[in-house]
Amino acid sequence: MKYSYRTEGTCCQAFDIEVEDGKVKNLEFYGGCNGNLQGICSLIRGMKIEDVIDRLEGIRCGSKATSCPDQLSKALRLIQERK
C-alpha cells in the first residue's frame, strides 16, 4: 500500500512511502538533501517497519527538533496505527 506524508520542520516537504508485508518497499522524498535522502531510501528498502523506526526515531537535524529520518519514523508509526 502506498502512503503520502507531509513533513513538518524539515527541508523536505513530503514523501511517498510504499509498504508491503510490514516492510518498506519504496520511498520517494520531495525536497531536502537529495543525495542523503537517496541513501536513506536505498538503506531501508526491504527493512521491517519496526526496525526502521528503531533506527531513525529521534534523529535531529542541527538545532531543529526533528529531521527527515525522524519524520519518516513518525509516518511509519501512523501507518502501523492504521493497521
Backbone hydrogen bonds, N-H to C=O, Kabsch-Sander energy under -0.5 kcal/mol:
donor,donor_aa,acceptor,acceptor_aa,energy
3,Y,17,I,-3.2
5,Y,15,F,-2.6
7,T,5,Y,-0.6
7,T,13,Q,-1.6
13,Q,30,Y,-2.2
14,A,30,Y,-1.2
15,F,5,Y,-2.2
16,D,28,E,-2.5
17,I,3,Y,-2.9
18,E,26,N,-3.1
19,V,1,M,-3.0
19,V,17,I,-0.5
20,E,23,K,-2.6
23,K,20,E,-1.4
24,V,47,M,-2.5
25,K,18,E,-3.1
25,K,23,K,-0.6
26,N,18,E,-1.5
28,E,16,D,-2.6
30,Y,14,A,-2.8
31,G,29,F,-0.5
32,G,11,C,-0.5
34,N,32,G,-1.1
37,L,33,C,-2.7
38,Q,34,N,-2.4
39,G,35,G,-1.9
40,I,36,N,-2.2
41,C,37,L,-2.4
42,S,38,Q,-2.3
43,L,39,G,-2.4
44,I,40,I,-2.2
45,R,41,C,-1.2
46,G,24,V,-3.4
47,M,44,I,-2.6
49,I,22,G,-2.5
52,V,48,K,-2.0
53,I,49,I,-2.4
54,D,50,E,-2.4
55,R,51,D,-1.8
56,L,52,V,-2.2
57,E,53,I,-2.5
59,I,56,L,-1.7
61,C,66,T,-1.6
62,G,60,R,-0.6
64,K,61,C,-2.3
71,Q,67,S,-2.6
72,L,68,C,-2.1
73,S,69,P,-2.0
74,K,70,D,-1.9
75,A,71,Q,-2.2
76,L,72,L,-2.4
77,R,73,S,-1.9
78,L,74,K,-2.0
79,I,75,A,-2.2
80,Q,76,L,-2.2
81,E,77,R,-2.3
82,R,78,L,-1.6
83,K,79,I,-0.8
83,K,80,Q,-0.8
